[in-house]
Amino acid sequence: MRKMLPLIGTPSGTHPGGRSAMTCRFRCGDACFQEVPNTSSNEYVGDVIAGALSRRSMMRAAAVVTVAAAGAGAVGTALAPPAQAVPAAGKGHGHGTGKPPKPKAARGLRFTPVAPNTRDAVVIPDGYRQDVVIRWGDPILRGAPAFDPERQTARAQAGQFGYNNDFLALLPLPGERGRQVLVANHEYTDEVLMFRGYDPENPTREQVEIAWAAHGLSTVVVEEDRRTGNLTPVPRHPLNRRSTATSEFRLTGPAAGSALVKTSADRTGTTVLGTLNNCSGGTTPWGTTLHGEENFNQYFTGGDRATDKRYGIGTGATERKWERFDKRFDIAREPNEVHRFGYVVELDPYDPTSTPRKHTALGRFKHEAATVRMTRDGRPVVYSGDDERFDYFYKFVGSKRMMPGTGRAARRHNLTLLEEGTLYVAKLTGDSPAGDIDGTGKLPRDGEFDGSGRWIPLVTATARGAVSHVAGMTAEEVCVFTRLAGDKAGATKMDRPEDIEPSPRTGKVYVALTNNTNRGVGSNPAADEANPRNANKHGHILELTERGNKAESLTFAWSLFLVAGDPKDPSTYFAGFPKDAVSPISCPDNVAFDDHGNLWISTDGNALGTHDGLFGVATTGSRRGELKQFLTVPTGAETCGPLIQDRRVLVAVQHPGEVDGASVEKPASTWPDGPGRIVRPAVVVVWRADGADIGV
């Protein structure tokens, strides 16, 4: 059985970051109550900066790093440029632009902030309107019945919108005016809130198969109301599609076909049934969507027989008991099945007959997201965080150039772009003496938390094969056991790196670090300059500037852009903006940009005692750091999948009513349909009542 660990400094009956125990059970298998998976002894920032080294002397100590050349298949060595040549990441902690802020909020953020609250509703600013776009169970495929929670079947669910929507994408639909393609992740199921009279110790086969069908991805065409920006699903559209826990997916990259991923049902090691725990994701310039498989470990039992202990697989019965109905979820009976999950999935939403791909070249870990930035010569760079305490964040630099156009040849070529390139892991160095970092969040003597960093290569995949850059590991092993590769490479242990988003305006990259209540507790690593608070329950956001502002650069500068919490807490800061003029925020999770360059942040597990929400913050100009709350979500819910367009904001309201002790019979929330109706995760759209653009 899993060992339950006490949480130091956490009130009895609560979970880290403000989550309910029910959310921890169903979403991540009580990950924060397990032993910390990363027990490696690799350096963290506090070790690297032992002694009062000056920033200049540290930067002269740039190391030689093995890197992959930009051309496909070329592997060589190159000197990391002197760190003093890395552009400054911008004044962060305690610093603004040096100019007084303008009287108006930044363009795109000109709305009256929503006050923190605990209302069982989606609360939005004055002058705005909202509607539910689509709910769990709404039919989207031809022949799917209307949702009836009392008579739900697996066949019905396979044609209906899935459960617990997370990442959202809206893509254009050429030739159909006023219509777009909505793609949504379905991260996990909460059977207690789905089935009346659910017995967690004895689920039925039908309940399990419904849950399989409620996982995965949904693709549905939506139609715009031209007067308001509201969106309505178009049922039975030819592009509408469901991908579930039993749909077919294809493995690509170095691990595909290797002995590590072959099973009794798939002796070729290339075809996987299902995708699990899809959290955040991204869209690509070539018209596909990316989906990160996150807490896949919780669906498997037999962890005592696992090849690698770094992924937190339990030894007792799983929460959902799927192993009773399909042997592939039991490592003792099917040891390699678990190696086929934990990847970035690529979906072509314009071809409902295509087989989605799992890209092993991007590594296997708890992918929170996969966001794309292009190099100047047209190659993709994909950023992704590993959502675990003391784990790492990564980037993949492709070696093949995108082919312009939407013709068959271009689409066929572009669907292979994430199969060749180099995967890197981040190593950060702070520029303050170790003695200045005391775990309270107190500023070091130089006035800000910042430093430099480099990308360490792990594996390079080419059309002719793959090369490992990690001693003692093959390329296939690096792609399957990527956490171990990061350990060996000496990557920096971070506070749950989640969504990562490059700014389309400045090129700076923002990393959401949700929280880590284990930092500095017991034998766990203490605070360092990149993660400056022990028992960090509110999280922070890192701002990263690649050298020369080039996505493929191997060195970068970093600073902390935002340290979350109550603005009255002296350990918080907001890029230098006056703290008496910002909204409180806790546990940043998913992030997105609007067309004005503002960063929008959704939260997960608000530890301030109020509901999660969506916030906008200016990243440039005299109002840099001004953070304003745009909405809050209902009781027990998390804010996911923020998508900001000129005339609308979309959020995925995930796990509403997920409060300890709640059930179908005793709901903790009546959202979205009111009393007497089952609580349902749903996608919400918000627009201005006057039809004008958001926040202008």
C-alpha positions in Angstrom: 0.0 0.0 0.0 1.1 3.6 -0.5 2.7 5.2 2.5 0.9 8.3 3.7 3.2 11.0 5.0 2.2 13.8 7.4 2.4 17.3 6.0 4.4 19.5 8.2 2.7 22.9 8.8 -0.5 21.8 7.0 -3.8 21.8 9.0 -5.3 18.5 9.7 -7.7 17.4 6.9 -6.4 19.7 4.3 -4.0 19.1 1.4 -1.2 21.1 -0.1 -2.1 24.3 -1.9 -5.7 24.3 -0.7 -6.9 21.2 -2.7 -9.5 18.9 -1.2 -8.5 15.4 -0.3 -10.9 14.2 -3.0 -9.1 16.1 -5.7 -5.8 14.7 -4.6 -7.2 11.2 -4.7 -8.7 11.3 -8.2 -6.5 13.7 -10.0 -3.0 12.7 -9.1 -3.3 9.6 -6.8 -2.3 11.6 -3.7 1.1 12.5 -5.2 1.9 15.0 -2.5 1.3 12.4 0.2 3.9 10.0 -1.3 7.6 9.9 -0.8 9.3 12.6 -3.0 10.2 10.6 -6.2 13.4 12.6 -6.8 16.0 11.4 -4.4 18.9 12.1 -6.7 21.9 13.9 -5.3 22.4 16.2 -8.3 23.1 19.8 -7.5 20.4 22.4 -6.9 20.8 26.1 -7.1 21.8 26.5 -3.5 24.8 24.1 -4.0 26.0 25.7 -7.1 26.4 29.2 -5.6 28.2 28.2 -2.4 30.3 31.2 -1.4 29.8 34.8 -2.0 30.6 34.8 -5.7 29.9 37.9 -7.7 27.7 37.6 -10.7 30.5 38.6 -13.1 33.0 36.0 -11.7 30.3 33.3 -11.9 29.4 34.1 -15.5 33.1 33.8 -16.5 32.9 30.2 -15.3 30.8 29.0 -18.3 31.3 25.3 -18.9 31.7 23.3 -22.0 28.5 21.5 -23.0 27.9 18.8 -25.5 25.2 19.9 -27.9 23.5 18.8 -31.1 24.1 20.8 -34.2 21.1 22.4 -35.9 21.3 20.2 -38.9 19.5 16.8 -38.8 21.7 14.1 -37.3 24.8 16.2 -36.6 26.1 15.7 -33.1 29.2 17.6 -31.8 30.5 19.9 -29.1 30.3 23.6 -28.7 31.3 26.1 -26.1 28.5 27.6 -24.1 28.7 31.4 -24.7 30.0 33.4 -21.7 27.1 34.0 -19.4 27.7 37.7 -19.3 26.7 37.8 -22.9 23.2 36.5 -22.0 20.7 39.4 -22.2 19.2 40.5 -18.9 15.9 39.0 -18.0 14.6 42.3 -16.9 14.3 43.8 -13.5 12.2 41.5 -11.4 12.1 41.3 -7.6 11.6 44.8 -6.2 12.1 46.5 -9.5 9.8 48.0 -12.1 10.7 50.0 -15.2 11.9 53.0 -13.2 9.0 55.1 -14.6 5.8 56.0 -12.8 2.9 53.8 -14.0 0.3 55.3 -16.3 -3.0 56.1 -14.8 -4.8 53.5 -16.9 -4.3 49.8 -16.7 -2.4 48.1 -19.5 -4.4 47.6 -22.6 -6.3 44.3 -22.4 -6.6 44.6 -18.6 -8.9 47.5 -18.3 -11.7 45.9 -16.3 -12.8 46.1 -12.7 -11.1 43.2 -10.8 -13.2 40.5 -9.3 -12.9 40.4 -5.6 -11.7 37.1 -4.0 -14.8 35.1 -3.0 -16.3 31.7 -2.3 -19.5 31.9 -4.4 -20.7 28.7 -6.1 -20.7 30.4 -9.5 -18.4 31.7 -12.2 -18.0 35.4 -11.1 -16.9 37.9 -13.8 -16.3 41.6 -14.0 -19.1 44.2 -14.3 -20.0 44.9 -17.9 -19.3 41.3 -19.0 -21.5 38.3 -19.9 -21.0 34.6 -19.8 -22.4 31.3 -21.0 -21.6 27.6 -20.9 -20.3 26.4 -24.2 -20.3 22.7 -23.6 -20.7 20.4 -20.6 -19.6 16.9 -19.7 -22.0 14.5 -21.5 -23.2 16.8 -24.2 -23.5 14.8 -27.4 -21.1 15.7 -30.2 -21.0 12.7 -32.5 -23.7 11.4 -34.8 -25.9 9.0 -33.0 -24.9 10.0 -29.5 -27.9 10.3 -27.1 -28.7 13.3 -24.9 -26.9 13.1 -21.5 -28.8 11.1 -18.8 -26.6 10.5 -15.7 -29.0 7.9 -14.4 -28.8 5.8 -17.6 -25.3 6.6 -18.8 -23.4 3.9 -20.8 -19.9 3.6 -22.1 -21.2 3.7 -25.7 -23.1 6.9 -25.0 -20.1 8.5 -23.3 -17.8 7.7 -26.3 -20.0 10.0 -28.4 -20.3 12.8 -25.8 -18.0 15.5 -24.4 -15.7 14.0 -21.9 -15.1 14.7 -18.2 -12.9 17.2 -16.4 -12.0 19.5 -19.3 -8.5 21.0 -19.0 -6.5 22.4 -22.0 -8.5 24.3 -24.7 -7.6 25.2 -28.2 -9.6 27.1 -30.8 -8.5 26.7 -34.4 -9.8 28.4 -37.5 -12.1 26.5 -39.8 -11.5 27.7 -43.4 -14.5 27.7 -45.6 -17.1 27.8 -42.8 -17.6 31.4 -41.8 -18.1 32.1 -38.1 -17.0 28.6 -37.1 -13.9 27.4 -35.2 -12.6 24.0 -34.0 -12.6 23.6 -30.3 -10.2 20.9 -28.9 -10.3 20.0 -25.2 -8.3 17.6 -22.9 -10.2 15.5 -20.4 -7.7 14.9 -17.6 -9.3 12.5 -15.2 -12.6 11.2 -13.9 -14.1 11.5 -10.4 -16.4 8.5 -10.2 -17.9 9.6 -6.8 -19.4 12.6 -8.5 -20.4 10.7 -11.7 -22.3 7.7 -10.4 -25.1 7.5 -7.9 -24.3 5.0 -5.2 -20.8 4.5 -6.4 -18.8 2.0 -4.3 -15.1 2.9 -4.7 -14.1 -0.6 -3.5 -16.2 -2.4 -6.1 -16.7 -0.4 -9.3 -18.7 -2.2 -12.0 -17.4 -3.0 -15.5 -19.9 -0.5 -17.0 -18.7 2.3 -14.6 -15.0 1.5 -15.5 -15.8 1.5 -19.3 -17.7 4.8 -18.9 -14.6 6.3 -17.2 -12.4 5.0 -20.0 -14.7 6.8 -22.5 -14.7 10.0 -20.4 -10.9 10.3 -20.5 -9.0 11.6 -23.5 -9.7 14.4 -26.0 -12.7 16.0 -27.6 -12.8 17.8 -30.9 -16.0 19.8 -31.6 -16.8 22.5 -34.1 -18.3 25.7 -32.5 -20.2 28.6 -34.1 -19.8 32.2 -33.1 -22.5 34.7 -32.3 -21.2 37.6 -34.4 -22.9 40.2 -32.1 -21.5 39.0 -28.8 -18.7 36.4 -29.2 -20.7 33.6 -27.6 -20.0 30.1 -28.9 -22.4 27.2 -29.6 -21.4 23.6 -30.4 -22.3 22.2 -33.8 -23.4 18.6 -33.0 -22.6 15.9 -35.6 -20.2 18.0 -37.6 -17.8 15.8 -39.7 -14.8 17.0 -37.8 -16.2 16.2 -34.3 -14.3 13.5 -32.7 -13.6 11.6 -29.4 -10.3 10.0 -28.5 -10.6 7.9 -25.3 -8.6 5.6 -23.1 -9.2 2.8 -25.6 -8.6 4.7 -28.9 -5.6 3.8 -31.0 -2.4 6.0 -30.8 0.9 5.6 -32.5 4.3 5.8 -30.9 7.0 7.8 -32.8 10.7 8.6 -32.1 13.6 6.7 -30.6 11.6 4.5 -28.2 9.0 3.4 -30.7 9.5 -0.3 -31.5 12.1 -0.8 -28.7 11.9 -3.7 -26.3 11.0 -1.1 -23.5 7.5 -0.5 -25.0 6.5 -3.9 -26.4 3.7 -5.7 -24.8 1.8 -9.0 -25.2 -0.9 -7.2 -27.1 1.5 -5.1 -29.2 4.7 -7.0 -30.1 5.8 -4.2 -32.5 5.9 -1.6 -29.7 4.3 1.0 -31.9 0.5 1.0 -31.2 -0.9 2.1 -27.9 -4.5 2.0 -26.7 -5.6 5.2 -25.1 -4.3 8.5 -23.6 -4.5 9.2 -19.9 -4.5 12.2 -17.6 -4.1 14.8 -20.4 -3.4 18.1 -18.6 -2.4 21.2 -20.4 -1.1 21.4 -24.0 -0.4 23.7 -26.9 -1.1 24.4 -30.5 1.4 24.2 -33.4 1.9 26.6 -36.3 1.2 23.7 -38.7 -2.4 23.3 -37.4 -2.2 20.5 -34.8 -2.7 20.4 -31.1 -0.4 19.0 -28.4 -1.6 17.3 -25.2 0.6 16.4 -22.2 0.0 13.1 -20.4 0.5 14.0 -16.7 -0.3 11.8 -13.7 -0.4 8.5 -15.7 1.3 6.6 -12.8 -1.9 6.6 -10.7 -3.7 4.2 -13.2 -1.2 1.4 -12.7 -0.4 -1.0 -9.8 2.6 -3.2 -9.2 5.0 -0.4 -8.6 7.3 -2.8 -6.6 7.9 -4.5 -10.0 8.4 -1.3 -12.0 11.7 -1.0 -13.9 12.1 2.6 -12.6 11.0 3.9 -9.2 11.1 7.6 -10.3 7.5 7.7 -11.5 5.7 7.0 -8.3 3.7 3.9 -9.2 1.8 2.5 -6.3 1.9 -1.1 -5.0 -1.7 -1.6 -3.8 -5.0 -1.4 -5.6 -5.4 1.8 -7.6 -8.2 4.3 -6.9 -10.3 3.2 -9.9 -9.4 -0.5 -9.8 -9.0 -0.6 -13.6 -6.5 -3.4 -13.2 -9.4 -5.7 -12.3 -10.9 -5.3 -15.8 -7.8 -5.0 -18.0 -4.4 -6.6 -17.1 -2.5 -3.9 -18.9 -2.9 -1.7 -15.8 -1.1 -4.3 -13.6 2.7 -4.1 -14.0 3.1 -7.6 -12.6 1.1 -8.9 -15.6 2.1 -6.4 -18.3 5.4 -4.7 -17.2 5.9 -2.4 -20.2 2.4 -0.9 -20.6 3.2 1.9 -18.2 6.2 2.9 -20.5 3.6 3.8 -23.2 2.2 6.7 -21.2 3.7 10.0 -20.1 4.3 11.5 -23.5 3.2 14.5 -25.6 0.3 13.5 -27.8 -0.2 15.3 -31.2 -3.7 15.4 -32.7 -4.7 16.5 -36.2 -8.1 18.1 -35.6 -8.7 18.5 -39.3 -8.5 14.8 -40.1 -10.9 12.8 -37.9 -9.6 9.5 -39.5 -5.9 10.2 -38.5 -4.2 8.3 -35.7 -2.8 10.6 -33.0 0.9 10.3 -32.2 2.8 10.0 -28.9 6.2 11.6 -29.4 8.9 9.7 -27.4 11.6 12.2 -28.6 10.0 14.8 -26.3 10.6 12.5 -23.3 8.5 10.7 -20.8 7.5 12.4 -17.6 4.4 14.1 -16.1 4.0 16.6 -18.9 1.9 19.5 -17.8 2.0 21.2 -21.2 3.7 21.4 -24.6 4.0 24.9 -26.1 5.7 25.7 -29.3 8.0 28.6 -30.4 9.6 28.6 -33.8 13.3 29.3 -34.5 14.1 31.9 -37.1 14.8 29.3 -39.7 11.5 27.6 -39.2 12.2 24.7 -36.7 9.9 24.0 -33.8 11.0 24.3 -30.1 8.7 22.7 -27.6 8.8 23.6 -23.9 7.3 21.3 -21.2 7.3 21.1 -17.4 7.3 17.9 -15.3 4.6 18.5 -12.7 6.3 17.0 -9.6 7.9 18.3 -6.5 11.7 18.8 -7.2 11.5 17.8 -10.9 12.6 19.6 -14.0 11.6 21.6 -17.1 12.6 20.7 -20.6 12.8 21.9 -24.2 13.0 20.0 -27.5 14.6 21.7 -30.4 13.6 20.2 -33.7 16.0 19.7 -36.6 13.5 19.7 -39.5 12.0 22.9 -40.9 8.3 23.4 -41.2 6.9 23.3 -44.7 4.5 26.2 -45.4 1.0 25.6 -46.7 -1.9 23.3 -45.9 -1.6 20.8 -48.8 -1.2 17.1 -48.4 2.5 17.1 -48.7 3.0 19.9 -46.2 0.7 18.3 -43.7 2.4 14.9 -44.1 5.8 16.5 -43.6 4.9 18.7 -40.7 3.4 15.8 -38.7 6.9 14.4 -38.5 8.5 17.6 -37.1 8.5 16.4 -33.5 10.2 13.1 -34.3 13.7 14.5 -35.0 15.7 16.9 -32.8 17.4 17.2 -29.4 15.8 17.1 -26.0 17.3 19.3 -23.3 16.8 19.8 -19.5 17.3 23.1 -17.7 20.0 23.8 -15.1 19.8 27.2 -13.3 22.5 29.1 -11.4 21.7 31.9 -9.0 23.9 35.0 -8.7 23.6 35.6 -5.0 25.7 34.1 -2.1 24.0 31.0 -0.6 23.8 32.8 2.7 21.5 35.4 1.2 18.8 32.7 0.5 17.2 31.9 3.9 14.0 30.2 2.8 11.7 33.1 3.9 11.5 34.8 0.5 13.6 37.7 1.8 15.4 39.5 -1.0 19.1 38.8 -1.4 21.4 41.8 -1.1 21.4 42.5 -4.8 17.7 43.2 -4.7 16.3 40.4 -6.8 16.2 36.6 -7.4 17.9 36.0 -10.7 20.7 34.3 -12.5 21.7 32.4 -15.6 21.2 28.9 -16.9 21.9 26.4 -19.6 20.1 23.7 -21.5 21.8 20.3 -21.1 21.3 17.9 -24.0 19.8 14.5 -23.2 19.1 12.8 -26.5 19.2 13.6 -30.2 16.9 11.8 -32.6 17.5 11.7 -36.3 16.1 9.9 -39.4 19.2 7.5 -39.2 18.8 6.7 -35.5 19.3 8.4 -32.1 22.2 9.3 -29.9 22.2 9.5 -26.1 24.1 12.3 -24.4 23.7 10.7 -21.0 26.5 8.3 -19.8 25.3 4.8 -19.2 21.9 5.3 -20.9 20.8 4.4 -24.4 18.7 6.8 -26.5 15.7 4.6 -25.9 16.3 4.6 -22.2 16.6 8.4 -22.1 13.2 8.7 -23.9 11.5 6.3 -21.6 13.2 7.1 -18.3 13.7 10.8 -18.9 13.5 11.6 -15.2 16.6 9.4 -14.6 18.4 11.2 -17.5 17.6 14.5 -15.9 19.0 13.3 -12.6 22.2 12.2 -14.2 22.5 15.5 -16.1 22.3 17.5 -12.9 19.2 19.4 -13.7 17.8 21.9 -11.3 15.1 20.7 -8.9 12.1 23.0 -9.2 8.8 23.6 -7.3 6.4 21.7 -9.6 7.0 23.1 -13.1 3.7 23.2 -14.8 2.7 25.3 -17.9 5.4 27.1 -19.9 4.5 29.8 -22.4 6.7 31.9 -24.7 5.5 35.5 -25.2 4.6 36.0 -28.8 5.7 39.6 -28.5 9.0 39.5 -26.6 10.1 35.9 -26.9 10.5 35.7 -23.1 9.4 32.3 -21.7 7.3 32.1 -18.5 7.3 29.0 -16.3 4.5 28.5 -13.8 5.7 26.8 -10.6 2.6 25.9 -8.7 3.9 25.1 -5.2 6.0 22.8 -3.2 5.1 22.4 0.5 8.0 19.8 0.8 10.8 22.2 0.1 13.0 22.6 3.1 11.0 20.0 5.0 13.0 17.1 6.6 15.7 15.9 4.3 14.3 17.6 1.2 16.3 20.3 -0.5 16.0 23.7 1.0 15.2 27.0 -0.7 17.4 28.2 -3.5 17.4 31.4 -5.5 15.1 30.0 -8.2 12.7 28.5 -5.5 13.3 31.0 -2.6 10.7 29.9 -0.1 10.6 26.8 2.1 7.2 25.1 2.5 6.2 27.0 -0.6 2.4 26.8 -0.7 1.6 29.6 -3.1 4.1 29.2 -6.0 5.8 31.6 -8.3 6.5 32.4 -12.0 9.9 32.4 -13.6 10.8 34.6 -16.5 13.4 33.2 -18.8 15.2 35.0 -21.6 17.0 32.9 -24.2 20.4 34.1 -25.3 20.0 36.4 -28.3 16.3 35.9 -27.9 16.7 32.8 -30.0 14.5 29.8 -29.2 17.3 27.3 -30.0 19.9 29.0 -27.7 21.7 26.9 -25.1 22.0 29.5 -22.4 19.5 31.9 -20.8 19.0 34.5 -18.2 16.2 34.1 -15.6 14.5 36.1 -12.9 11.4 35.6 -10.8 8.6 37.6 -12.4 6.0 36.9 -9.7 6.1 35.4 -6.3 2.5 34.5 -5.4 0.5 34.9 -2.2 -1.2 37.6 -0.3 0.3 40.9 -1.3 0.5 41.8 2.4 3.0 39.0 2.8 6.5 40.4 2.6 7.7 37.4 0.7 5.5 38.2 -2.3 6.2 40.5 -5.2 4.7 41.4 -8.6 7.6 42.5 -10.8 8.0 45.7 -8.8 4.4 46.9 -9.2 2.9 48.4 -6.0 1.6 45.5 -4.0 -1.4 47.5 -2.6 -2.8 47.7 -6.2 -2.8 44.0 -7.2 -5.1 41.1 -6.6 -4.0 38.2 -4.4 -3.1 35.1 -6.2 -2.0 31.5 -5.2 -0.9 28.4 -7.0 -0.3 29.5 -10.7 -1.0 26.6 -13.0 -1.9 27.2 -16.7 -0.8 30.4 -18.5 -1.6 32.0 -21.8 -1.0 35.3 -23.6 -3.4 37.8 -25.2 -2.6 39.8 -28.3 -1.5 42.8 -26.1 1.3 40.8 -24.5 -0.4 40.3 -21.1 0.1 37.0 -19.3 -3.1 35.3 -18.1 -2.8 32.9 -15.2 -5.2 30.3 -14.0 -4.8 28.9 -10.6 -5.1 25.4 -9.0 -5.6 24.9 -5.3 -5.7 28.5 -4.0 -4.2 28.4 -0.5 -5.6 31.8 0.5 -9.0 30.4 1.5 -10.9 31.7 -1.6 -11.8 30.1 -4.9 -9.5 29.6 -7.8 -9.6 32.0 -10.7 -8.2 33.6 -13.8 -5.8 36.6 -13.6 -4.2 38.9 -16.1 -0.8 40.6 -15.6 1.1 43.1 -17.7 4.6 41.9 -18.6 6.0 45.0 -20.2 5.7 48.8 -19.8 5.2 51.1 -16.9 2.5 48.8 -15.5 4.5 45.6 -15.6 3.5 43.4 -12.7 0.0 44.8 -12.3 -2.1 41.7 -11.7 -5.9 41.7 -11.8 -8.4 39.0 -11.2 -10.8 38.5 -14.1 -13.0 35.7 -12.8 -13.5 33.0 -10.1 -14.8 29.5 -10.5 -17.4 27.6 -8.4 -17.0 25.6 -5.2 -14.4 22.9 -5.4 -13.4 23.8 -9.0 -10.1 24.6 -10.6 -9.5 27.1 -13.5 -8.0 25.4 -16.5 -7.3 25.9 -20.2 -7.4 29.7 -20.4 -7.8 30.9 -23.9 -7.8 34.7 -24.6 -9.1 36.1 -27.9 -9.9 39.6 -28.8 -13.6 39.3 -28.1 -13.8 36.4 -25.7 -12.2 34.5 -22.9 -12.6 30.8 -22.5 -11.9 28.8 -19.4 -12.4 25.1 -18.6 -14.1 24.8 -15.2 -12.7 21.5 -13.9 -13.9 19.3 -11.1 -16.7 21.6 -9.7 -18.1 20.3 -6.4 -15.0 18.2 -5.7 -15.1 18.7 -2.0 -14.4 16.2 0.7 -17.5 14.2 1.5 -19.4 15.2 -1.6 -21.2 12.7 -3.8 -24.0 12.6 -6.4 -26.4 12.2 -3.4 -24.8 15.0 -1.4 -23.4 17.6 -3.9 -21.2 20.4 -2.7 -22.0 22.5 -5.8 -25.1 23.0 -8.0 -23.1 24.5 -10.9 -23.8 24.8 -13.8 -27.4 23.7 -14.0 -28.8 24.5 -10.6 -30.3 22.5 -7.7 -31.5 19.0 -8.5 -29.1 18.5 -11.4 -25.8 16.7 -11.3 -22.7 18.9 -11.1 -20.8 18.9 -14.5 -17.4 20.1 -15.6 -17.9 22.5 -18.5 -16.3 25.1 -20.8 -17.3 28.7 -20.2 -17.1 31.7 -22.5 -17.0 35.3 -21.3 -17.5 38.4 -23.5 -18.1 42.1 -23.1 -21.8 43.1 -22.9 -21.2 45.9 -25.5 -19.5 43.5 -27.9 -16.2 45.3 -27.7 -12.8 43.7 -27.2 -11.8 42.3 -23.8 -10.1 44.7 -21.5 -9.7 47.8 -23.8 
